Amino acid sequence: MRSRHDDAPGDAPARERPAVPPALQLLGVRAASVGLWVLVILGALAGLASFFVRQAPAGASAPKVAERPPSIGAEGFAELYVATYLSEAGAGDATGAAKAFYPVQVDLREMQARALYVAQTVALEASELGEGYWSVTVGARVLAAAAAGGYQPLETRAYQVGVARSVSGYVATSLPAQVPMPAAAAVPKLRGPGLNSPAQDEPTVAATRFFAAFLAGDGELARYVSPDSETRAITPAPYATITLRRVGIEEHDDAEGARLVRAEVAATDAAGRTQILGYSLELARREGRWEVRRLLTAPPLASPARPDAFPAQPATREGGRSATTATAVPATAVPATTSTTVASRASTTTTRRP
């Protein structure tokens, strides 16, 4: 007889599974291996793609690359041409250095070489007249040879030059033509209050201490700027003392919790020479004290600027829109000028470096 124990399911004899042929086993192993390598290769390709191709975040635009204006080479060529021509040309034909810019035989015997000295040239404007051809206006700070030796400054002058570009380089198409200086525009309305005599309130004191550290090395600049500020002190410090002459501070914080400050600073060096400097910055309160959050590159405008927003005014000072190309003046050639210290017209807050 069979007992109940013998009929238990756990003790029932196991059914034998059919054996898999060795060939099929080998084929399955190879298929699994190939699949694994495919996954590895796909993962590596995805990693390389994510390394070389970076997706921009949603709503963010790709960084813009500043493009050089097509006239930049012609402007530099014109600056060098005017400086070389005014200083070196004369005493015969246009030979020597000037001929490298304008290779045309011109009778210049009435000109006296080195009678003028160009201390600085800057391209003021460049107008494209055709493909690869520009009219460039160059401003030049000119000095004249003095009878007693050395040079004395003349007025700032403007010259127009035609510059053509070819596969071989640039060339001037005429001698420089002197023209009036471009008219200066009216100053646009700036954001914030006007400049007034400084008070002894906390924001003004904070701004004064910042300028003392920034310009004169008086104290650690890190004490007067926000922790995330990238502002660095000028080193070595060019001035010994600073005086806050006039200041304008907004009365209320903006959306970012900062206040705009415009300041006029008198900075005096160790030799007693004074420079009047203008700054715009943002002040913000942190942990009960005012700190400089950002040193602005220019005063903010009250409204967005338009090309026709500022009418032209008679030219009273030199201007320019590109980097200057200066020629060094010999130290013995130009007499030193005496700096005049500008006295403050109002009560000021002064910080001195010991």
ZICOR-V596071 format. One record per backbone hydrogen bond with DSSP energy under -0.5 kcal/mol. NH is the residue of the N-H (numbers start at 1). CO is the residue of the C=O. E is the energy in kcal/mol with one decimal. If there is no record, write none. Layout:
BEGIN
[[NH CO E] [NH CO E]]
END
This chain:
BEGIN
[[7 3 -1.2] [8 5 -1.2] [11 8 -1.3] [12 9 -1.5] [25 21 -1.9] [26 22 -2.3] [27 23 -2.0] [28 24 -2.2] [29 25 -2.0] [30 26 -2.2] [31 27 -2.2] [32 28 -2.3] [33 29 -2.3] [34 30 -2.6] [35 31 -2.4] [36 32 -2.2] [37 33 -2.2] [38 34 -2.1] [39 35 -2.1] [40 36 -2.1] [41 37 -2.5] [42 38 -2.5] [43 39 -2.3] [44 40 -2.1] [45 41 -2.5] [46 42 -2.3] [47 43 -2.0] [48 44 -2.3] [49 45 -2.4] [50 46 -2.2] [51 47 -1.3] [52 48 -2.4] [53 49 -2.6] [54 52 -0.6] [55 53 -0.5] [60 57 -2.1] [66 64 -0.6] [72 69 -1.9] [75 71 -2.6] [76 72 -1.9] [77 73 -2.2] [78 74 -2.4] [79 75 -2.2] [80 76 -2.1] [81 77 -2.3] [82 78 -2.6] [83 79 -2.1] [84 80 -2.5] [85 81 -2.9] [86 82 -2.4] [87 83 -1.4] [88 84 -2.7] [89 84 -0.7] [89 85 -1.5] [91 108 -0.7] [91 111 -2.3] [94 106 -0.8] [95 93 -2.5] [98 95 -0.7] [99 96 -0.6] [100 96 -0.6] [100 97 -1.2] [101 98 -1.6] [102 98 -2.0] [104 102 -2.4] [106 104 -0.5] [108 92 -1.7] [108 106 -0.9] [111 108 -1.6] [113 111 -0.6] [114 87 -1.8] [115 112 -1.6] [116 86 -0.5] [117 143 -3.1] [119 117 -0.7] [119 141 -2.4] [120 141 -1.0] [121 325 -1.7] [122 139 -2.1] [124 122 -0.5] [124 137 -3.0] [125 137 -1.4] [127 135 -2.7] [129 127 -0.6] [129 133 -2.2] [130 133 -1.5] [133 130 -2.0] [134 163 -2.7] [135 127 -2.8] [136 134 -0.6] [136 161 -3.0] [137 125 -3.0] [138 136 -0.5] [138 159 -3.6] [139 122 -3.2] [140 157 -3.2] [141 120 -2.6] [142 140 -0.8] [142 155 -0.8] [143 117 -3.2] [144 152 -3.1] [145 115 -2.6] [146 150 -2.5] [149 146 -1.4] [151 333 -2.0] [152 144 -2.8] [154 142 -3.2] [157 140 -2.7] [158 179 -0.7] [159 138 -2.6] [160 177 -3.0] [161 136 -2.4] [163 134 -2.8] [163 161 -0.5] [164 171 -2.7] [165 132 -2.8] [166 169 -2.9] [169 166 -1.1] [171 164 -1.9] [172 101 -2.9] [173 162 -2.2] [177 160 -2.2] [178 176 -0.5] [179 158 -2.4] [184 313 -1.0] [186 311 -2.0] [191 300 -2.6] [196 247 -2.1] [198 245 -0.6] [198 347 -0.6] [205 201 -2.3] [206 202 -2.6] [207 203 -2.2] [208 204 -2.3] [209 205 -2.3] [210 206 -2.0] [211 207 -2.3] [212 208 -2.1] [213 209 -1.9] [214 210 -2.9] [215 211 -2.7] [216 211 -0.7] [216 212 -1.2] [217 213 -0.7] [218 212 -2.1] [219 217 -1.1] [223 220 -1.4] [224 221 -2.1] [225 221 -0.5] [226 292 -2.2] [229 226 -1.9] [234 214 -2.0] [239 215 -1.4] [240 268 -2.6] [241 268 -1.9] [242 351 -1.8] [243 266 -2.2] [244 349 -2.0] [245 243 -1.0] [245 264 -2.1] [246 264 -1.3] [247 196 -2.7] [248 262 -2.7] [250 260 -2.2] [254 258 -2.6] [257 254 -2.0] [259 283 -2.8] [261 281 -2.9] [262 248 -2.6] [263 279 -2.9] [264 246 -2.8] [265 263 -0.5] [265 277 -3.1] [266 243 -3.0] [267 265 -0.6] [267 275 -3.0] [268 241 -2.4] [269 273 -2.5] [272 269 -1.8] [275 267 -2.8] [277 265 -3.3] [277 275 -0.6] [279 263 -2.5] [281 261 -2.7] [282 294 -2.6] [283 259 -2.8] [284 291 -2.6] [285 257 -0.6] [286 289 -3.0] [289 286 -1.3] [291 284 -2.8] [292 224 -2.6] [293 282 -2.8] [293 291 -0.7] [294 282 -1.1] [296 280 -1.9] [296 294 -0.7] [302 189 -2.6] [309 306 -1.9] [311 309 -0.6] [313 184 -4.5] [321 123 -1.1] [322 123 -0.6] [325 121 -2.7] [326 324 -0.6] [327 119 -0.9] [333 330 -1.2] [334 330 -1.1] [335 151 -0.8] [335 333 -0.5] [339 337 -0.5] [341 339 -0.5] [343 341 -0.6] [349 244 -0.9] [350 348 -0.6] [351 242 -1.9] [353 240 -1.4]]
END
